[in-house]
Amino acid sequence: MESDIDIAVIGVKEKDINLTKFENLLEKNIIINFYPSFNKIHKHLRDSILNGILLSGSVDI
């Protein structure tokens, strides 16, 4: 099964990002989801995000 790359960006205003170069390089679809606040994310999705890899910053729980 081929998986994609999901990126959660929290606390930053949504903007368009051209990911074609990286998708071609990695041969995977990249999906970026923007959230205004970590606390406003549904509990199950929050747990899933916490089980992922933190690329930058920190998470207060």
mmCIF file of the N, C-alpha and C atoms, coordinates in Angstrom:
data_MODEL
# 
_entry.id   MODEL 
# 
loop_
_atom_site.group_PDB 
_atom_site.id 
_atom_site.type_symbol 
_atom_site.label_atom_id 
_atom_site.label_alt_id 
_atom_site.label_comp_id 
_atom_site.label_asym_id 
_atom_site.label_entity_id 
_atom_site.label_seq_id 
_atom_site.pdbx_PDB_ins_code 
_atom_site.Cartn_x 
_atom_site.Cartn_y 
_atom_site.Cartn_z 
_atom_site.occupancy 
_atom_site.B_iso_or_equiv 
_atom_site.pdbx_formal_charge 
_atom_site.auth_seq_id 
_atom_site.auth_comp_id 
_atom_site.auth_asym_id 
_atom_site.auth_atom_id 
_atom_site.pdbx_PDB_model_num 
ATOM 1   N N  . MET A 1 1  ? 0.835   -1.176 0.000  1.00 0.00 ? 1  MET A N  1 
ATOM 2   C CA . MET A 1 1  ? 0.000   0.000  0.000  1.00 0.00 ? 1  MET A CA 1 
ATOM 3   C C  . MET A 1 1  ? 0.884   1.245  0.000  1.00 0.00 ? 1  MET A C  1 
ATOM 4   N N  . GLU A 1 2  ? 0.622   2.142  -0.914 1.00 0.00 ? 2  GLU A N  1 
ATOM 5   C CA . GLU A 1 2  ? 1.377   3.384  -0.980 1.00 0.00 ? 2  GLU A CA 1 
ATOM 6   C C  . GLU A 1 2  ? 0.714   4.427  -0.108 1.00 0.00 ? 2  GLU A C  1 
ATOM 7   N N  . SER A 1 3  ? 1.481   5.044  0.750  1.00 0.00 ? 3  SER A N  1 
ATOM 8   C CA . SER A 1 3  ? 0.922   6.084  1.604  1.00 0.00 ? 3  SER A CA 1 
ATOM 9   C C  . SER A 1 3  ? 1.394   7.445  1.119  1.00 0.00 ? 3  SER A C  1 
ATOM 10  N N  . ASP A 1 4  ? 0.671   8.462  1.534  1.00 0.00 ? 4  ASP A N  1 
ATOM 11  C CA . ASP A 1 4  ? 1.082   9.814  1.202  1.00 0.00 ? 4  ASP A CA 1 
ATOM 12  C C  . ASP A 1 4  ? 1.766   10.420 2.421  1.00 0.00 ? 4  ASP A C  1 
ATOM 13  N N  . ILE A 1 5  ? 2.162   11.665 2.304  1.00 0.00 ? 5  ILE A N  1 
ATOM 14  C CA . ILE A 1 5  ? 2.787   12.379 3.411  1.00 0.00 ? 5  ILE A CA 1 
ATOM 15  C C  . ILE A 1 5  ? 1.812   13.456 3.856  1.00 0.00 ? 5  ILE A C  1 
ATOM 16  N N  . ASP A 1 6  ? 1.383   13.371 5.107  1.00 0.00 ? 6  ASP A N  1 
ATOM 17  C CA . ASP A 1 6  ? 0.466   14.358 5.670  1.00 0.00 ? 6  ASP A CA 1 
ATOM 18  C C  . ASP A 1 6  ? 1.239   15.254 6.621  1.00 0.00 ? 6  ASP A C  1 
ATOM 19  N N  . ILE A 1 7  ? 1.101   16.553 6.436  1.00 0.00 ? 7  ILE A N  1 
ATOM 20  C CA . ILE A 1 7  ? 1.775   17.527 7.287  1.00 0.00 ? 7  ILE A CA 1 
ATOM 21  C C  . ILE A 1 7  ? 0.722   18.409 7.935  1.00 0.00 ? 7  ILE A C  1 
ATOM 22  N N  . ALA A 1 8  ? 0.777   18.521 9.262  1.00 0.00 ? 8  ALA A N  1 
ATOM 23  C CA . ALA A 1 8  ? -0.129  19.400 10.000 1.00 0.00 ? 8  ALA A CA 1 
ATOM 24  C C  . ALA A 1 8  ? 0.647   20.649 10.400 1.00 0.00 ? 8  ALA A C  1 
ATOM 25  N N  . VAL A 1 9  ? 0.145   21.802 9.999  1.00 0.00 ? 9  VAL A N  1 
ATOM 26  C CA . VAL A 1 9  ? 0.747   23.082 10.356 1.00 0.00 ? 9  VAL A CA 1 
ATOM 27  C C  . VAL A 1 9  ? -0.221  23.763 11.314 1.00 0.00 ? 9  VAL A C  1 
ATOM 28  N N  . ILE A 1 10 ? 0.245   24.047 12.518 1.00 0.00 ? 10 ILE A N  1 
ATOM 29  C CA . ILE A 1 10 ? -0.634  24.569 13.560 1.00 0.00 ? 10 ILE A CA 1 
ATOM 30  C C  . ILE A 1 10 ? -0.223  25.987 13.928 1.00 0.00 ? 10 ILE A C  1 
ATOM 31  N N  . GLY A 1 11 ? -1.224  26.876 13.946 1.00 0.00 ? 11 GLY A N  1 
ATOM 32  C CA . GLY A 1 11 ? -0.998  28.246 14.380 1.00 0.00 ? 11 GLY A CA 1 
ATOM 33  C C  . GLY A 1 11 ? -0.458  29.171 13.307 1.00 0.00 ? 11 GLY A C  1 
ATOM 34  N N  . VAL A 1 12 ? -0.517  28.751 12.065 1.00 0.00 ? 12 VAL A N  1 
ATOM 35  C CA . VAL A 1 12 ? -0.020  29.568 10.957 1.00 0.00 ? 12 VAL A CA 1 
ATOM 36  C C  . VAL A 1 12 ? -1.138  29.751 9.943  1.00 0.00 ? 12 VAL A C  1 
ATOM 37  N N  . LYS A 1 13 ? -1.214  30.947 9.377  1.00 0.00 ? 13 LYS A N  1 
ATOM 38  C CA . LYS A 1 13 ? -2.234  31.221 8.366  1.00 0.00 ? 13 LYS A CA 1 
ATOM 39  C C  . LYS A 1 13 ? -1.987  30.363 7.125  1.00 0.00 ? 13 LYS A C  1 
ATOM 40  N N  . GLU A 1 14 ? -3.066  29.831 6.563  1.00 0.00 ? 14 GLU A N  1 
ATOM 41  C CA . GLU A 1 14 ? -2.978  28.962 5.388  1.00 0.00 ? 14 GLU A CA 1 
ATOM 42  C C  . GLU A 1 14 ? -2.436  29.729 4.185  1.00 0.00 ? 14 GLU A C  1 
ATOM 43  N N  . LYS A 1 15 ? -1.561  29.075 3.409  1.00 0.00 ? 15 LYS A N  1 
ATOM 44  C CA . LYS A 1 15 ? -1.071  29.680 2.175  1.00 0.00 ? 15 LYS A CA 1 
ATOM 45  C C  . LYS A 1 15 ? -0.799  28.591 1.153  1.00 0.00 ? 15 LYS A C  1 
ATOM 46  N N  . ASP A 1 16 ? -0.747  28.987 -0.098 1.00 0.00 ? 16 ASP A N  1 
ATOM 47  C CA . ASP A 1 16 ? -0.482  28.041 -1.180 1.00 0.00 ? 16 ASP A CA 1 
ATOM 48  C C  . ASP A 1 16 ? 1.010   27.746 -1.247 1.00 0.00 ? 16 ASP A C  1 
ATOM 49  N N  . ILE A 1 17 ? 1.330   26.468 -1.338 1.00 0.00 ? 17 ILE A N  1 
ATOM 50  C CA . ILE A 1 17 ? 2.717   26.036 -1.426 1.00 0.00 ? 17 ILE A CA 1 
ATOM 51  C C  . ILE A 1 17 ? 2.816   25.050 -2.583 1.00 0.00 ? 17 ILE A C  1 
ATOM 52  N N  . ASN A 1 18 ? 3.744   25.289 -3.493 1.00 0.00 ? 18 ASN A N  1 
ATOM 53  C CA . ASN A 1 18 ? 3.944   24.382 -4.622 1.00 0.00 ? 18 ASN A CA 1 
ATOM 54  C C  . ASN A 1 18 ? 4.838   23.226 -4.167 1.00 0.00 ? 18 ASN A C  1 
ATOM 55  N N  . LEU A 1 19 ? 4.246   22.057 -4.073 1.00 0.00 ? 19 LEU A N  1 
ATOM 56  C CA . LEU A 1 19 ? 4.960   20.883 -3.576 1.00 0.00 ? 19 LEU A CA 1 
ATOM 57  C C  . LEU A 1 19 ? 5.369   19.915 -4.678 1.00 0.00 ? 19 LEU A C  1 
ATOM 58  N N  . THR A 1 20 ? 5.136   20.281 -5.922 1.00 0.00 ? 20 THR A N  1 
ATOM 59  C CA . THR A 1 20 ? 5.380   19.383 -7.054 1.00 0.00 ? 20 THR A CA 1 
ATOM 60  C C  . THR A 1 20 ? 6.804   18.841 -7.068 1.00 0.00 ? 20 THR A C  1 
ATOM 61  N N  . LYS A 1 21 ? 7.781   19.695 -6.848 1.00 0.00 ? 21 LYS A N  1 
ATOM 62  C CA . LYS A 1 21 ? 9.186   19.280 -6.864 1.00 0.00 ? 21 LYS A CA 1 
ATOM 63  C C  . LYS A 1 21 ? 9.438   18.179 -5.829 1.00 0.00 ? 21 LYS A C  1 
ATOM 64  N N  . PHE A 1 22 ? 8.896   18.353 -4.622 1.00 0.00 ? 22 PHE A N  1 
ATOM 65  C CA . PHE A 1 22 ? 9.110   17.382 -3.551 1.00 0.00 ? 22 PHE A CA 1 
ATOM 66  C C  . PHE A 1 22 ? 8.302   16.101 -3.776 1.00 0.00 ? 22 PHE A C  1 
ATOM 67  N N  . GLU A 1 23 ? 7.090   16.244 -4.313 1.00 0.00 ? 23 GLU A N  1 
ATOM 68  C CA . GLU A 1 23 ? 6.268   15.069 -4.613 1.00 0.00 ? 23 GLU A CA 1 
ATOM 69  C C  . GLU A 1 23 ? 6.939   14.205 -5.677 1.00 0.00 ? 23 GLU A C  1 
ATOM 70  N N  . ASN A 1 24 ? 7.513   14.835 -6.674 1.00 0.00 ? 24 ASN A N  1 
ATOM 71  C CA . ASN A 1 24 ? 8.219   14.087 -7.722 1.00 0.00 ? 24 ASN A CA 1 
ATOM 72  C C  . ASN A 1 24 ? 9.472   13.419 -7.167 1.00 0.00 ? 24 ASN A C  1 
ATOM 73  N N  . LEU A 1 25 ? 10.204  14.136 -6.333 1.00 0.00 ? 25 LEU A N  1 
ATOM 74  C CA . LEU A 1 25 ? 11.431  13.603 -5.744 1.00 0.00 ? 25 LEU A CA 1 
ATOM 75  C C  . LEU A 1 25 ? 11.140  12.405 -4.844 1.00 0.00 ? 25 LEU A C  1 
ATOM 76  N N  . LEU A 1 26 ? 10.089  12.508 -4.028 1.00 0.00 ? 26 LEU A N  1 
ATOM 77  C CA . LEU A 1 26 ? 9.744   11.454 -3.073 1.00 0.00 ? 26 LEU A CA 1 
ATOM 78  C C  . LEU A 1 26 ? 8.791   10.407 -3.642 1.00 0.00 ? 26 LEU A C  1 
ATOM 79  N N  . GLU A 1 27 ? 8.223   10.722 -4.824 1.00 0.00 ? 27 GLU A N  1 
ATOM 80  C CA . GLU A 1 27 ? 7.233   9.856  -5.472 1.00 0.00 ? 27 GLU A CA 1 
ATOM 81  C C  . GLU A 1 27 ? 6.057   9.562  -4.543 1.00 0.00 ? 27 GLU A C  1 
ATOM 82  N N  . LYS A 1 28 ? 5.604   10.605 -3.844 1.00 0.00 ? 28 LYS A N  1 
ATOM 83  C CA . LYS A 1 28 ? 4.464   10.517 -2.931 1.00 0.00 ? 28 LYS A CA 1 
ATOM 84  C C  . LYS A 1 28 ? 3.681   11.818 -2.988 1.00 0.00 ? 28 LYS A C  1 
ATOM 85  N N  . ASN A 1 29 ? 2.374   11.723 -2.736 1.00 0.00 ? 29 ASN A N  1 
ATOM 86  C CA . ASN A 1 29 ? 1.559   12.929 -2.609 1.00 0.00 ? 29 ASN A CA 1 
ATOM 87  C C  . ASN A 1 29 ? 1.811   13.543 -1.243 1.00 0.00 ? 29 ASN A C  1 
ATOM 88  N N  . ILE A 1 30 ? 1.895   14.864 -1.198 1.00 0.00 ? 30 ILE A N  1 
ATOM 89  C CA . ILE A 1 30 ? 2.081   15.577 0.061  1.00 0.00 ? 30 ILE A CA 1 
ATOM 90  C C  . ILE A 1 30 ? 0.846   16.425 0.304  1.00 0.00 ? 30 ILE A C  1 
ATOM 91  N N  . ILE A 1 31 ? 0.254   16.238 1.472  1.00 0.00 ? 31 ILE A N  1 
ATOM 92  C CA . ILE A 1 31 ? -0.943  16.988 1.840  1.00 0.00 ? 31 ILE A CA 1 
ATOM 93  C C  . ILE A 1 31 ? -0.621  17.821 3.075  1.00 0.00 ? 31 ILE A C  1 
ATOM 94  N N  . ILE A 1 32 ? -0.829  19.137 2.976  1.00 0.00 ? 32 ILE A N  1 
ATOM 95  C CA . ILE A 1 32 ? -0.604  20.026 4.111  1.00 0.00 ? 32 ILE A CA 1 
ATOM 96  C C  . ILE A 1 32 ? -1.955  20.495 4.628  1.00 0.00 ? 32 ILE A C  1 
ATOM 97  N N  . ASN A 1 33 ? -2.186  20.284 5.924  1.00 0.00 ? 33 ASN A N  1 
ATOM 98  C CA . ASN A 1 33 ? -3.405  20.734 6.582  1.00 0.00 ? 33 ASN A CA 1 
ATOM 99  C C  . ASN A 1 33 ? -3.037  21.825 7.577  1.00 0.00 ? 33 ASN A C  1 
ATOM 100 N N  . PHE A 1 34 ? -3.732  22.953 7.503  1.00 0.00 ? 34 PHE A N  1 
ATOM 101 C CA . PHE A 1 34 ? -3.480  24.082 8.391  1.00 0.00 ? 34 PHE A CA 1 
ATOM 102 C C  . PHE A 1 34 ? -4.554  24.131 9.470  1.00 0.00 ? 34 PHE A C  1 
ATOM 103 N N  . TYR A 1 35 ? -4.132  24.344 10.722 1.00 0.00 ? 35 TYR A N  1 
ATOM 104 C CA . TYR A 1 35 ? -5.054  24.442 11.848 1.00 0.00 ? 35 TYR A CA 1 
ATOM 105 C C  . TYR A 1 35 ? -4.711  25.695 12.660 1.00 0.00 ? 35 TYR A C  1 
ATOM 106 N N  . PRO A 1 36 ? -5.715  26.492 13.038 1.00 0.00 ? 36 PRO A N  1 
ATOM 107 C CA . PRO A 1 36 ? -5.436  27.724 13.783 1.00 0.00 ? 36 PRO A CA 1 
ATOM 108 C C  . PRO A 1 36 ? -4.936  27.459 15.203 1.00 0.00 ? 36 PRO A C  1 
ATOM 109 N N  . SER A 1 37 ? -5.362  26.348 15.815 1.00 0.00 ? 37 SER A N  1 
ATOM 110 C CA . SER A 1 37 ? -5.003  26.062 17.201 1.00 0.00 ? 37 SER A CA 1 
ATOM 111 C C  . SER A 1 37 ? -5.002  24.555 17.426 1.00 0.00 ? 37 SER A C  1 
ATOM 112 N N  . PHE A 1 38 ? -4.029  24.076 18.177 1.00 0.00 ? 38 PHE A N  1 
ATOM 113 C CA . PHE A 1 38 ? -3.954  22.647 18.467 1.00 0.00 ? 38 PHE A CA 1 
ATOM 114 C C  . PHE A 1 38 ? -5.160  22.195 19.281 1.00 0.00 ? 38 PHE A C  1 
ATOM 115 N N  . ASN A 1 39 ? -5.622  23.031 20.187 1.00 0.00 ? 39 ASN A N  1 
ATOM 116 C CA . ASN A 1 39 ? -6.746  22.677 21.060 1.00 0.00 ? 39 ASN A CA 1 
ATOM 117 C C  . ASN A 1 39 ? -8.072  22.574 20.321 1.00 0.00 ? 39 ASN A C  1 
ATOM 118 N N  . LYS A 1 40 ? -8.180  23.172 19.146 1.00 0.00 ? 40 LYS A N  1 
ATOM 119 C CA . LYS A 1 40 ? -9.426  23.132 18.380 1.00 0.00 ? 40 LYS A CA 1 
ATOM 120 C C  . LYS A 1 40 ? -9.505  21.932 17.435 1.00 0.00 ? 40 LYS A C  1 
ATOM 121 N N  . ILE A 1 41 ? -8.475  21.097 17.423 1.00 0.00 ? 41 ILE A N  1 
ATOM 122 C CA . ILE A 1 41 ? -8.454  19.906 16.577 1.00 0.00 ? 41 ILE A CA 1 
ATOM 123 C C  . ILE A 1 41 ? -9.179  18.778 17.314 1.00 0.00 ? 41 ILE A C  1 
ATOM 124 N N  . HIS A 1 42 ? -9.966  17.987 16.583 1.00 0.00 ? 42 HIS A N  1 
ATOM 125 C CA . HIS A 1 42 ? -10.690 16.853 17.171 1.00 0.00 ? 42 HIS A CA 1 
ATOM 126 C C  . HIS A 1 42 ? -9.711  15.932 17.902 1.00 0.00 ? 42 HIS A C  1 
ATOM 127 N N  . LYS A 1 43 ? -10.119 15.398 19.035 1.00 0.00 ? 43 LYS A N  1 
ATOM 128 C CA . LYS A 1 43 ? -9.254  14.592 19.895 1.00 0.00 ? 43 LYS A CA 1 
ATOM 129 C C  . LYS A 1 43 ? -8.557  13.450 19.150 1.00 0.00 ? 43 LYS A C  1 
ATOM 130 N N  . HIS A 1 44 ? -9.273  12.711 18.316 1.00 0.00 ? 44 HIS A N  1 
ATOM 131 C CA . HIS A 1 44 ? -8.669  11.576 17.609 1.00 0.00 ? 44 HIS A CA 1 
ATOM 132 C C  . HIS A 1 44 ? -7.601  12.040 16.617 1.00 0.00 ? 44 HIS A C  1 
ATOM 133 N N  . LEU A 1 45 ? -7.846  13.150 15.943 1.00 0.00 ? 45 LEU A N  1 
ATOM 134 C CA . LEU A 1 45 ? -6.851  13.692 15.021 1.00 0.00 ? 45 LEU A CA 1 
ATOM 135 C C  . LEU A 1 45 ? -5.654  14.229 15.799 1.00 0.00 ? 45 LEU A C  1 
ATOM 136 N N  . ARG A 1 46 ? -5.901  14.867 16.933 1.00 0.00 ? 46 ARG A N  1 
ATOM 137 C CA . ARG A 1 46 ? -4.814  15.365 17.789 1.00 0.00 ? 46 ARG A CA 1 
ATOM 138 C C  . ARG A 1 46 ? -3.913  14.209 18.215 1.00 0.00 ? 46 ARG A C  1 
ATOM 139 N N  . ASP A 1 47 ? -4.517  13.097 18.631 1.00 0.00 ? 47 ASP A N  1 
ATOM 140 C CA . ASP A 1 47 ? -3.734  11.926 19.038 1.00 0.00 ? 47 ASP A CA 1 
ATOM 141 C C  . ASP A 1 47 ? -2.898  11.397 17.877 1.00 0.00 ? 47 ASP A C  1 
ATOM 142 N N  . SER A 1 48 ? -3.475  11.388 16.691 1.00 0.00 ? 48 SER A N  1 
ATOM 143 C CA . SER A 1 48 ? -2.758  10.929 15.506 1.00 0.00 ? 48 SER A CA 1 
ATOM 144 C C  . SER A 1 48 ? -1.572  11.848 15.201 1.00 0.00 ? 48 SER A C  1 
ATOM 145 N N  . ILE A 1 49 ? -1.791  13.146 15.325 1.00 0.00 ? 49 ILE A N  1 
ATOM 146 C CA . ILE A 1 49 ? -0.709  14.112 15.091 1.00 0.00 ? 49 ILE A CA 1 
ATOM 147 C C  . ILE A 1 49 ? 0.404   13.905 16.114 1.00 0.00 ? 49 ILE A C  1 
ATOM 148 N N  . LEU A 1 50 ? 0.042   13.690 17.379 1.00 0.00 ? 50 LEU A N  1 
ATOM 149 C CA . LEU A 1 50 ? 1.045   13.479 18.428 1.00 0.00 ? 50 LEU A CA 1 
ATOM 150 C C  . LEU A 1 50 ? 1.849   12.204 18.215 1.00 0.00 ? 50 LEU A C  1 
ATOM 151 N N  . ASN A 1 51 ? 1.287   11.235 17.510 1.00 0.00 ? 51 ASN A N  1 
ATOM 152 C CA . ASN A 1 51 ? 2.005   9.994  17.212 1.00 0.00 ? 51 ASN A CA 1 
ATOM 153 C C  . ASN A 1 51 ? 2.916   10.130 15.998 1.00 0.00 ? 51 ASN A C  1 
ATOM 154 N N  . GLY A 1 52 ? 2.873   11.286 15.338 1.00 0.00 ? 52 GLY A N  1 
ATOM 155 C CA . GLY A 1 52 ? 3.707   11.521 14.164 1.00 0.00 ? 52 GLY A CA 1 
ATOM 156 C C  . GLY A 1 52 ? 5.073   12.066 14.546 1.00 0.00 ? 52 GLY A C  1 
ATOM 157 N N  . ILE A 1 53 ? 5.756   12.601 13.573 1.00 0.00 ? 53 ILE A N  1 
ATOM 158 C CA . ILE A 1 53 ? 7.101   13.142 13.765 1.00 0.00 ? 53 ILE A CA 1 
ATOM 159 C C  . ILE A 1 53 ? 7.021   14.661 13.779 1.00 0.00 ? 53 ILE A C  1 
ATOM 160 N N  . LEU A 1 54 ? 7.552   15.277 14.820 1.00 0.00 ? 54 LEU A N  1 
ATOM 161 C CA . LEU A 1 54 ? 7.570   16.728 14.946 1.00 0.00 ? 54 LEU A CA 1 
ATOM 162 C C  . LEU A 1 54 ? 8.737   17.281 14.130 1.00 0.00 ? 54 LEU A C  1 
ATOM 163 N N  . LEU A 1 55 ? 8.438   18.129 13.149 1.00 0.00 ? 55 LEU A N  1 
ATOM 164 C CA . LEU A 1 55 ? 9.486   18.680 12.285 1.00 0.00 ? 55 LEU A CA 1 
ATOM 165 C C  . LEU A 1 55 ? 10.070  19.968 12.843 1.00 0.00 ? 55 LEU A C  1 
ATOM 166 N N  . SER A 1 56 ? 9.236   20.750 13.540 1.00 0.00 ? 56 SER A N  1 
ATOM 167 C CA . SER A 1 56 ? 9.698   22.030 14.062 1.00 0.00 ? 56 SER A CA 1 
ATOM 168 C C  . SER A 1 56 ? 8.793   22.474 15.195 1.00 0.00 ? 56 SER A C  1 
ATOM 169 N N  . GLY A 1 57 ? 9.344   23.199 16.154 1.00 0.00 ? 57 GLY A N  1 
ATOM 170 C CA . GLY A 1 57 ? 8.547   23.726 17.255 1.00 0.00 ? 57 GLY A CA 1 
ATOM 171 C C  . GLY A 1 57 ? 8.348   22.700 18.356 1.00 0.00 ? 57 GLY A C  1 
ATOM 172 N N  . SER A 1 58 ? 7.304   22.917 19.148 1.00 0.00 ? 58 SER A N  1 
ATOM 173 C CA . SER A 1 58 ? 6.995   22.013 20.252 1.00 0.00 ? 58 SER A CA 1 
ATOM 174 C C  . SER A 1 58 ? 5.490   21.931 20.429 1.00 0.00 ? 58 SER A C  1 
ATOM 175 N N  . VAL A 1 59 ? 5.051   20.927 21.171 1.00 0.00 ? 59 VAL A N  1 
ATOM 176 C CA . VAL A 1 59 ? 3.628   20.740 21.435 1.00 0.00 ? 59 VAL A CA 1 
ATOM 177 C C  . VAL A 1 59 ? 3.436   20.716 22.943 1.00 0.00 ? 59 VAL A C  1 
ATOM 178 N N  . ASP A 1 60 ? 2.615   21.625 23.457 1.00 0.00 ? 60 ASP A N  1 
ATOM 179 C CA . ASP A 1 60 ? 2.268   21.633 24.873 1.00 0.00 ? 60 ASP A CA 1 
ATOM 180 C C  . ASP A 1 60 ? 1.029   20.777 25.072 1.00 0.00 ? 60 ASP A C  1 
ATOM 181 N N  . ILE A 1 61 ? 1.148   19.738 25.904 1.00 0.00 ? 61 ILE A N  1 
ATOM 182 C CA . ILE A 1 61 ? -0.006  18.868 26.151 1.00 0.00 ? 61 ILE A CA 1 
ATOM 183 C C  . ILE A 1 61 ? -0.385  18.885 27.609 1.00 0.00 ? 61 ILE A C  1 
# 
